[in-house]
Amino acid sequence: MASQLTGALCAAFASVLLLGCGDDDSGDDQVVAEEPNKGVPYLGVDGEFTSDPLAAECPDDPRNPGRVALKQMREMSFYSDREGSVPLAERCAYSYEGFAPDPHYFPEYPDSVWLEFALTSGEDGCEAFHFVIMRPPHGSGAVKHMHMRYGDAESRFAELLDMSKGDEQDADQCNPWWPVYCSAGSEGCDG
């Protein structure tokens, strides 16, 4: 009887070794990126946003447009000033290409996901904004905030995403590729 019990225990132990246990981090419990703002019209990519002058992420860096106008996830306009009087590129048409997790903050922060847009048509100035990624507008109440990065036709989504890992040339300064944008005219919106 003891030998049968020992044989059964050995067989069970061998099965565990060969097949593994349910809690072995084999990927069953992996965090899966989900599309942000699912169920929100245009995924929230609609409205006008201005750079937050109170944010530490280089609001005055010339690479960060002062105002961004988003129209129903299909069209974007970029202005160098917060008032929107100096256009950089207007009426740039985009196709939504999907979303990707942030390579630095995901999966520790499961909502750290970027929407990806590719230029389909527009004026000459639009080429500077050929690829756009954004952490879509989020927050509570009337004041929303978002983050945005962009690149010309020579850049790629992976290159824009990799900026999350740090920028060597800006190591001693703030990283200008984490601009914070508020609902137009708002300040201190990153909370």
N, C-alpha and C positions, 0 to 999 in steps of 0.2 A: 504494500500500500504506500509506504514511504517512497519507494522508488518511482511509483506512478505519479505521486504528487511532485517529486523532484523533477521528473521528466516533463510534466505539464508546466511547471514554473520555468524550466529551461526553454521550453518551446515558446512560452509567452515572452520571455526576455529576448530571445532571438528575434521574434516578430517585431518587438519594439526597436531593436537595433536596426533591423532591415527596413522597416516601414517608417520608423520615426514616430514621434508623438505629435499631437495636435498643436502644442505650444512651442514649436521649434523655430519660430521666426522664418518659416519657409516662404513667406509672402502672403499667406492667407490673411494676415492682419495688417497688410500694407495700407497706408493712407493713399487713397486715389484722388487725384485732382478733379474737382468739380467746376463746371462753368459758373463763374460768379454772376450774381444778379439774375439767375435763372428765374423766369416768371415776371421780371421787370421789363416793361416796354423798352425795346431797343437795347436791352441789357444795361440801361441807365446811361448809355452813350448818346445823350441829347441835352442840349442846353449850353450856356456860356460859363466859362470858368476863368478865373484870374489867378496869377501866382500869389501865393501867400507871403506878404512882406514880413510876417512875423516868424516864418519857418526858418530853420537854420540851414536848410539845404540850398544855399546860394540862390535866393530869389532874384538877385540882380545880375546873375551870370547871363551874358548875351546869348548863350546857346539855349536858354530856357525862354520860350515865348512868354510875354507878359499876359496874353489873353488867348484862349483857344475857344472857338465856337464849334460845337458839335451838332450836326443835324441828322437825327434819326439813324445814327450808325452808318450813314452813307456818305456824308460830306463833312469836311473839316476845313476851318480857316484859322490861320495863325497870325498873331499880331505881336510886334515887339514890345508894345506898351500895354499896361493894364486897361487903359481906356478903349483900346481897339481902334485908334486913329492912324496907326502906322502899320499897314499890312506887310507881312512877310510872304504870305501865300493865301489866296482866297479861293473858295469853292473847289477844293481838291476832292475828287471822288474816290471812294475806297471800297474794297471788298473785304468782308470779314473773313479771316482765314482760320479762326479757331482760337484756342487758348493754350497756354503752357504754364507749368508750375515754375515759380522762381527758383533758380538753381542754388541760392544761398539759404533762403528762409523756409522753403517747403521741404519736408513735410512737417517740420516743427510748428509752423503756422499754416494750417491747411487752407486758409483763405488767401494765402499769398500766391495769387494766380494772375497772369497777364493776358489780356485780350490782344490779338494780333490783327493788324490791318495792312493791306497792300494797296498802293496807289493804282487806280485804273485809268484816270484821266485828270487833267487840270492844267492850269497855266504853268509857265516856266518855273515860277517860285515853288511850285508844289514838289518838284523833283528833290528838293532838300529834305522833304518829309515823305520820301517814297515808302519807307517802312515805318509804321508807328506801332508801339506797344503801349498799353496802359493798364494800370490797376484801375478798374472802372469806378465811377463815382459811387461812394459809399459813405455811411455815417447816418446819424439819426437827425430827424427834424428837417427844417428847410435848408440848413447849411450842410452841403455834402463836400467831400474832398476826393481828389484822385491824384494819381501819379502818372507821368507820361515820359516816354523816351522816343527818339526818332533817329532815322538815318537815311542817307541817300540810296540810290539804286545799287551802289557798290556794297552796302552793308547787308546784313541778313538778320533774321529774327534771333538766331542763336547768339550773334554778336551783341545785340541789344540786351538780351537776357543775361549774358555773361557779365555785364556791367555791375550786376548785383554782387559779384565776387570781389569787387574793389578795382579801383583805377590807379595804376602806379603813378601816373603823372600828377594825380591829385591827392597823393598819400598824405601830404602835410597840410592840405586844405580840406574844405568840405567837398563832398562829392556832388558835382552839379547835375548828375543824372538821376537824382532823387528829388526833383522839384515837387512841391506840393501845390496843388491847385484847389481853390475853393469855389463854391457857387459864386458867380460874378459879383465882385465888390466886397466880398466878405474877407475878414482877416482872422487869423488864429483858428483855422479850421481843422488842424491836424489831430484834434483830440477825439 
